[in-house]
Amino acid sequence: MRLSVIGTGYLGATHAARSWVCRPRIVDGRGVLDPDRWTAAGWQFRALGRSAPAAEG
């Protein structure tokens, strides 16, 4: 198992960090990240205290 932890508030990290990981998944533990911005950048986004997005189909 591999785990990368990116602890930053830098908004440019959404696209930059995408190239650093094999499986782009992010968990927002503080509820401060913009889910739309991260999913638009190709990340699977989850946040503590928020419901999971509805499945497309």
The first five atom37 places (N, CA, C, CB, O) and aatype in JSON, in Angstrom:
{
  "aatype": [12, 1, 10, 15, 19, 9, 7, 16, 7, 18, 10, 7, 0, 16, 8, 0, 0, 1, 15, 17, 19, 4, 1, 14, 1, 9, 19, 3, 7, 1, 7, 19, 10, 3, 14, 3, 1, 17, 16, 0, 0, 7, 17, 5, 13, 1, 0, 10, 7, 1, 15, 0, 14, 0, 0, 6, 7],
  "atom_mask": [
    [1, 1, 1, 1, 1],
    [1, 1, 1, 1, 1],
    [1, 1, 1, 1, 1],
    [1, 1, 1, 1, 1],
    [1, 1, 1, 1, 1],
    [1, 1, 1, 1, 1],
    [1, 1, 1, 0, 1],
    [1, 1, 1, 1, 1],
    [1, 1, 1, 0, 1],
    [1, 1, 1, 1, 1],
    [1, 1, 1, 1, 1],
    [1, 1, 1, 0, 1],
    [1, 1, 1, 1, 1],
    [1, 1, 1, 1, 1],
    [1, 1, 1, 1, 1],
    [1, 1, 1, 1, 1],
    [1, 1, 1, 1, 1],
    [1, 1, 1, 1, 1],
    [1, 1, 1, 1, 1],
    [1, 1, 1, 1, 1],
    [1, 1, 1, 1, 1],
    [1, 1, 1, 1, 1],
    [1, 1, 1, 1, 1],
    [1, 1, 1, 1, 1],
    [1, 1, 1, 1, 1],
    [1, 1, 1, 1, 1],
    [1, 1, 1, 1, 1],
    [1, 1, 1, 1, 1],
    [1, 1, 1, 0, 1],
    [1, 1, 1, 1, 1],
    [1, 1, 1, 0, 1],
    [1, 1, 1, 1, 1],
    [1, 1, 1, 1, 1],
    [1, 1, 1, 1, 1],
    [1, 1, 1, 1, 1],
    [1, 1, 1, 1, 1],
    [1, 1, 1, 1, 1],
    [1, 1, 1, 1, 1],
    [1, 1, 1, 1, 1],
    [1, 1, 1, 1, 1],
    [1, 1, 1, 1, 1],
    [1, 1, 1, 0, 1],
    [1, 1, 1, 1, 1],
    [1, 1, 1, 1, 1],
    [1, 1, 1, 1, 1],
    [1, 1, 1, 1, 1],
    [1, 1, 1, 1, 1],
    [1, 1, 1, 1, 1],
    [1, 1, 1, 0, 1],
    [1, 1, 1, 1, 1],
    [1, 1, 1, 1, 1],
    [1, 1, 1, 1, 1],
    [1, 1, 1, 1, 1],
    [1, 1, 1, 1, 1],
    [1, 1, 1, 1, 1],
    [1, 1, 1, 1, 1],
    [1, 1, 1, 0, 1]
  ],
  "atom_positions": [
    [[0.85, -1.17, 0.0], [0.0, 0.0, 0.0], [0.89, 1.23, 0.0], [-0.96, 0.0, 1.21], [1.9, 1.28, 0.7]],
    [[0.5, 2.21, -0.78], [1.23, 3.47, -0.82], [0.29, 4.58, -0.39], [1.81, 3.74, -2.24], [-0.9, 4.57, -0.7]],
    [[0.85, 5.52, 0.33], [0.07, 6.65, 0.8], [0.88, 7.91, 0.65], [-0.37, 6.45, 2.27], [2.03, 7.98, 1.08]],
    [[0.28, 8.9, 0.04], [0.9, 10.22, -0.05], [0.04, 11.19, 0.72], [1.06, 10.68, -1.54], [-1.18, 11.21, 0.57]],
    [[0.66, 11.98, 1.54], [-0.06, 12.99, 2.3], [0.39, 14.35, 1.8], [0.19, 12.84, 3.85], [1.58, 14.69, 1.82]],
    [[-0.58, 15.12, 1.34], [-0.3, 16.47, 0.85], [-0.98, 17.42, 1.81], [-0.79, 16.68, -0.64], [-2.21, 17.54, 1.81]],
    [[-0.21, 18.09, 2.63], [-0.77, 19.01, 3.61], [-0.54, 20.44, 3.19], [0.0, 0.0, 0.0], [0.44, 21.07, 3.59]],
    [[-1.43, 20.95, 2.37], [-1.26, 22.31, 1.87], [-2.59, 22.98, 1.62], [-0.43, 22.31, 0.6], [-3.58, 22.31, 1.33]],
    [[-2.61, 24.26, 1.74], [-3.78, 25.03, 1.39], [-3.61, 25.69, 0.03], [0.0, 0.0, 0.0], [-4.47, 26.45, -0.41]],
    [[-2.5, 25.39, -0.64], [-2.19, 25.98, -1.94], [-3.16, 25.45, -2.99], [-0.73, 25.7, -2.35], [-3.18, 24.24, -3.25]],
    [[-3.94, 26.32, -3.58], [-4.97, 25.89, -4.53], [-4.39, 25.29, -5.8], [-5.85, 27.04, -4.88], [-5.06, 24.5, -6.46]],
    [[-3.17, 25.66, -6.17], [-2.55, 25.1, -7.36], [-2.16, 23.65, -7.21], [0.0, 0.0, 0.0], [-1.79, 23.0, -8.18]],
    [[-2.24, 23.13, -6.0], [-1.85, 21.74, -5.74], [-2.78, 20.74, -6.4], [-1.81, 21.48, -4.25], [-2.39, 19.59, -6.59]],
    [[-4.0, 21.13, -6.74], [-4.95, 20.18, -7.32], [-4.4, 19.52, -8.57], [-6.26, 20.88, -7.64], [-4.47, 18.3, -8.71]],
    [[-3.86, 20.31, -9.48], [-3.32, 19.76, -10.73], [-1.88, 19.29, -10.57], [-3.4, 20.8, -11.84], [-1.52, 18.26, -11.13]],
    [[-1.07, 20.01, -9.83], [0.34, 19.65, -9.66], [0.47, 18.3, -8.98], [1.07, 20.71, -8.86], [1.24, 17.45, -9.44]],
    [[-0.25, 18.09, -7.91], [-0.14, 16.85, -7.14], [-0.71, 15.66, -7.9], [-0.85, 16.99, -5.81], [-0.33, 14.52, -7.62]],
    [[-1.6, 15.89, -8.84], [-2.2, 14.8, -9.62], [-1.13, 14.0, -10.34], [-3.22, 15.36, -10.64], [-1.28, 12.78, -10.48]],
    [[-0.08, 14.62, -10.78], [0.97, 13.91, -11.5], [1.9, 13.13, -10.57], [1.79, 14.89, -12.32], [2.73, 12.35, -11.05]],
    [[1.78, 13.32, -9.28], [2.66, 12.65, -8.31], [2.12, 11.31, -7.83], [2.89, 13.55, -7.12], [2.86, 10.54, -7.23]],
    [[0.85, 11.02, -8.07], [0.22, 9.84, -7.47], [-0.31, 8.88, -8.53], [-0.92, 10.27, -6.54], [-0.62, 9.28, -9.66]],
    [[-0.41, 7.61, -8.15], [-0.95, 6.59, -9.06], [-2.47, 6.59, -9.05], [-0.41, 5.21, -8.69], [-3.11, 6.46, -10.09]],
    [[-3.04, 6.72, -7.86], [-4.49, 6.72, -7.69], [-4.89, 8.04, -7.04], [-4.97, 5.5, -6.84], [-4.71, 8.2, -5.83]],
    [[-5.42, 8.96, -7.79], [-5.72, 10.29, -7.26], [-6.96, 10.3, -6.36], [-5.9, 11.27, -8.4], [-8.08, 10.48, -6.84]],
    [[-6.75, 10.11, -5.08], [-7.83, 10.12, -4.1], [-7.45, 11.08, -3.0], [-8.1, 8.69, -3.54], [-6.3, 11.11, -2.56]],
    [[-8.41, 11.86, -2.55], [-8.13, 12.81, -1.49], [-9.24, 12.77, -0.46], [-7.97, 14.23, -2.05], [-10.42, 12.63, -0.79]],
    [[-8.84, 12.88, 0.81], [-9.79, 12.96, 1.91], [-9.56, 14.3, 2.6], [-9.61, 11.75, 2.92], [-8.47, 14.59, 3.09]],
    [[-10.61, 15.11, 2.64], [-10.55, 16.41, 3.29], [-10.99, 16.24, 4.73], [-11.45, 17.45, 2.54], [-12.18, 16.12, 5.02]],
    [[-10.03, 16.23, 5.63], [-10.32, 16.01, 7.04], [-10.79, 17.25, 7.78], [0.0, 0.0, 0.0], [-11.32, 17.15, 8.89]],
    [[-10.61, 18.42, 7.19], [-11.01, 19.66, 7.86], [-12.23, 20.31, 7.22], [-9.86, 20.64, 7.85], [-12.78, 21.26, 7.78]],
    [[-12.65, 19.83, 6.07], [-13.81, 20.4, 5.4], [-13.56, 21.76, 4.79], [0.0, 0.0, 0.0], [-14.46, 22.59, 4.72]],
    [[-12.33, 21.99, 4.33], [-11.98, 23.3, 3.79], [-11.69, 23.27, 2.29], [-10.79, 23.84, 4.52], [-11.55, 24.33, 1.68]],
    [[-11.59, 22.11, 1.69], [-11.27, 22.02, 0.27], [-12.54, 22.1, -0.57], [-10.51, 20.72, -0.03], [-13.62, 21.7, -0.13]],
    [[-12.4, 22.6, -1.78], [-13.52, 22.72, -2.71], [-13.65, 21.41, -3.49], [-13.32, 23.93, -3.68], [-12.81, 21.11, -4.32]],
    [[-14.71, 20.63, -3.22], [-14.84, 19.33, -3.89], [-14.94, 19.44, -5.4], [-16.05, 18.61, -3.36], [-14.41, 18.58, -6.11]],
    [[-15.6, 20.47, -5.91], [-15.73, 20.62, -7.36], [-14.38, 20.86, -8.02], [-16.68, 21.78, -7.68], [-14.11, 20.32, -9.09]],
    [[-13.55, 21.64, -7.39], [-12.23, 21.95, -7.94], [-11.37, 20.68, -7.99], [-11.52, 23.04, -7.09], [-10.69, 20.43, -8.99]],
    [[-11.39, 19.88, -6.93], [-10.57, 18.67, -6.89], [-11.08, 17.61, -7.86], [-10.53, 18.11, -5.48], [-10.28, 16.96, -8.53]],
    [[-12.4, 17.42, -7.94], [-12.91, 16.41, -8.88], [-12.69, 16.85, -10.33], [-14.41, 16.16, -8.63], [-12.44, 16.01, -11.19]],
    [[-12.77, 18.15, -10.6], [-12.5, 18.65, -11.95], [-11.05, 18.41, -12.34], [-12.82, 20.14, -12.04], [-10.73, 18.29, -13.52]],
    [[-10.16, 18.35, -11.34], [-8.74, 18.11, -11.61], [-8.43, 16.61, -11.69], [-7.88, 18.76, -10.52], [-7.27, 16.23, -11.83]],
    [[-9.46, 15.76, -11.59], [-9.26, 14.32, -11.77], [-9.11, 13.52, -10.49], [0.0, 0.0, 0.0], [-8.68, 12.37, -10.54]],
    [[-9.45, 14.1, -9.35], [-9.32, 13.42, -8.06], [-10.65, 12.81, -7.63], [-8.82, 14.39, -7.0], [-11.71, 13.36, -7.89]],
    [[-10.57, 11.67, -6.95], [-11.73, 11.11, -6.27], [-11.76, 11.78, -4.91], [-11.66, 9.51, -6.17], [-10.83, 11.6, -4.12]],
    [[-12.79, 12.54, -4.62], [-12.84, 13.39, -3.42], [-13.81, 12.86, -2.39], [-13.22, 14.82, -3.81], [-14.94, 12.49, -2.72]],
    [[-13.37, 12.82, -1.15], [-14.23, 12.49, -0.01], [-13.89, 13.48, 1.09], [-14.03, 11.0, 0.46], [-12.75, 13.93, 1.21]],
    [[-14.89, 13.8, 1.9], [-14.67, 14.71, 3.02], [-15.38, 14.18, 4.26], [-15.15, 16.13, 2.68], [-16.5, 13.68, 4.17]],
    [[-14.73, 14.29, 5.38], [-15.35, 13.87, 6.63], [-16.56, 14.76, 6.92], [-14.33, 13.93, 7.8], [-16.48, 15.98, 6.8]],
    [[-17.67, 14.14, 7.3], [-18.87, 14.89, 7.62], [-19.73, 15.26, 6.43], [0.0, 0.0, 0.0], [-20.78, 15.88, 6.6]],
    [[-19.32, 14.9, 5.23], [-20.11, 15.15, 4.02], [-20.52, 13.81, 3.42], [-19.3, 16.0, 2.98], [-19.8, 12.82, 3.51]],
    [[-21.68, 13.8, 2.8], [-22.11, 12.57, 2.15], [-21.31, 12.38, 0.86], [-23.63, 12.6, 1.85], [-20.82, 13.34, 0.26]],
    [[-21.19, 11.14, 0.46], [-20.49, 10.82, -0.79], [-21.32, 11.31, -1.96], [-20.22, 9.29, -0.91], [-22.54, 11.33, -1.88]],
    [[-20.67, 11.71, -3.05], [-21.43, 12.17, -4.22], [-22.27, 11.05, -4.81], [-20.48, 12.73, -5.29], [-21.92, 9.88, -4.71]],
    [[-23.37, 11.42, -5.41], [-24.26, 10.43, -6.04], [-23.54, 9.78, -7.21], [-25.59, 11.1, -6.52], [-22.76, 10.42, -7.92]],
    [[-23.8, 8.5, -7.41], [-23.19, 7.78, -8.52], [-23.78, 8.25, -9.83], [-23.39, 6.26, -8.37], [-24.99, 8.47, -9.95]],
    [[-22.92, 8.41, -10.81], [-23.38, 8.8, -12.14], [-23.93, 7.59, -12.87], [-22.24, 9.46, -12.96], [-23.45, 6.47, -12.69]],
    [[-24.92, 7.8, -13.67], [-25.38, 6.66, -14.43], [-26.71, 6.86, -14.92], [0.0, 0.0, 0.0], [-27.26, 5.98, -15.59]]
  ]
}
